[in-house]
Amino acid sequence: MTTVPTPENHRPATQFYILALVVAVAIAVIGVLAFGLTRDPRAIPSPLIGRPMPDFSFALFSGGTLNTRALRRKVMIVNFWASWCYPACYEEAPRLQRMWSFTENAASW
């Protein structure tokens, strides 16, 4: 006598495959994160190191625009950051402010 398979008989196998798929994806994600977190982001080569800064212009808070071409051969610090850059960006902001204050006072000597 043969038994005809019913959907109830296949349900445990389907649940097993879903569980195996979830575990495989979790292991893959953990592996990628573990590999990425062990990398030194400063070791990633940048194509811009040793090259002149590209020309761009931006709006000033006081109105008007500033074109970086006008600042050639002058020391300039450009700091880009985002709201998610915490705590590093928030810690460096006072240092940049002090450096700006120092150089502003030094320029008037």
HUGIHU-V99489 format. One record per pair of residues at least 12 apart in sequence whose ideal C-beta (glycine too) atoms are under 10 Angstrom apart, sorted by the first residue. I is the first residue (numbers start at 1). J is the second residue. D is the distance in whole Angstrom. If there is no record, write none. Layout:
# HUGIHU-V99489
i:I j:J d:D
i:I j:J d:D
This chain:
# HUGIHU-V99489
i:52 j:68 d:10
i:52 j:72 d:8
i:53 j:68 d:6
i:53 j:69 d:10
i:53 j:71 d:9
i:53 j:72 d:9
i:53 j:76 d:8
i:53 j:78 d:8
i:54 j:68 d:8
i:55 j:67 d:7
i:55 j:68 d:6
i:55 j:69 d:5
i:55 j:70 d:10
i:55 j:71 d:10
i:55 j:72 d:9
i:56 j:68 d:6
i:56 j:69 d:9
i:56 j:78 d:9
i:57 j:69 d:8
i:57 j:70 d:9
i:58 j:78 d:9
i:75 j:103 d:8
i:77 j:96 d:7
i:77 j:99 d:8
i:77 j:100 d:8
i:77 j:103 d:10
i:79 j:92 d:8
i:79 j:93 d:8
i:79 j:96 d:6
i:81 j:93 d:8
